[in-house]
Amino acid sequence: MDNKILNLFALAKELHLPPAWLKEQAINGKIPCLKVGRRLRFSRVAVEKALSSLASPPPQPTPLEGAGR
């Protein structure tokens, strides 16, 4: 995978995510970014790793009440 450095809109386009959501995540420290002046730059590889760690695991099935009676 190519570790490109992207601006916010290029990253949003490649990941099919809203730019506003990506910016919010970057400002809140949820995804890594580099601030160059007033602009944000992103490593696609680093952002994908961060996003995969943000993904919640699937819910575990719970036993049904009264099951096994």
C-alpha positions in Angstrom: 0.0 0.0 0.0 1.3 3.4 -0.9 1.7 5.7 2.1 0.7 8.9 0.5 0.3 12.2 2.4 -3.1 13.7 1.5 -5.0 16.8 2.3 -8.5 16.6 3.9 -10.5 16.5 0.7 -8.3 13.9 -1.1 -8.4 11.7 2.0 -12.2 12.0 2.2 -12.5 11.1 -1.5 -10.3 8.1 -1.2 -11.9 6.8 2.0 -15.5 7.7 0.9 -16.0 9.6 4.1 -17.3 13.1 4.7 -14.5 15.7 5.1 -16.3 17.3 8.1 -16.3 14.0 10.0 -12.6 13.4 9.2 -11.7 16.9 10.3 -13.6 16.5 13.6 -11.9 13.2 14.3 -8.5 14.8 13.6 -9.2 17.8 15.8 -10.3 15.5 18.6 -7.2 13.4 18.3 -9.0 10.2 17.1 -7.1 10.1 13.8 -3.5 11.2 13.3 -2.8 14.3 11.3 -0.1 16.9 10.7 -1.0 20.5 10.9 0.9 22.6 8.3 -0.1 26.2 9.0 -3.9 26.2 9.1 -4.1 23.1 6.9 -4.3 19.4 7.9 -2.3 16.7 6.1 -2.9 13.0 6.6 -1.0 9.7 6.1 -3.5 7.4 4.5 -1.9 4.3 6.1 -1.9 5.9 9.6 -5.5 7.0 9.3 -6.7 3.6 8.1 -5.0 2.0 11.1 -6.6 4.5 13.5 -10.0 4.0 11.9 -9.8 0.2 12.2 -9.0 0.6 15.9 -12.0 2.9 16.3 -14.3 0.3 14.9 -16.3 -1.3 17.6 -16.3 -5.1 17.7 -19.6 -6.8 16.8 -21.9 -7.3 19.8 -21.7 -10.6 21.6 -24.9 -12.6 21.6 -26.5 -12.8 25.0 -28.2 -15.9 26.3 -32.0 -15.6 26.1 -33.8 -15.3 29.4 -35.6 -18.5 30.2 -33.5 -20.5 27.8 -32.6 -24.0 28.9 -35.6 -24.4 31.2 
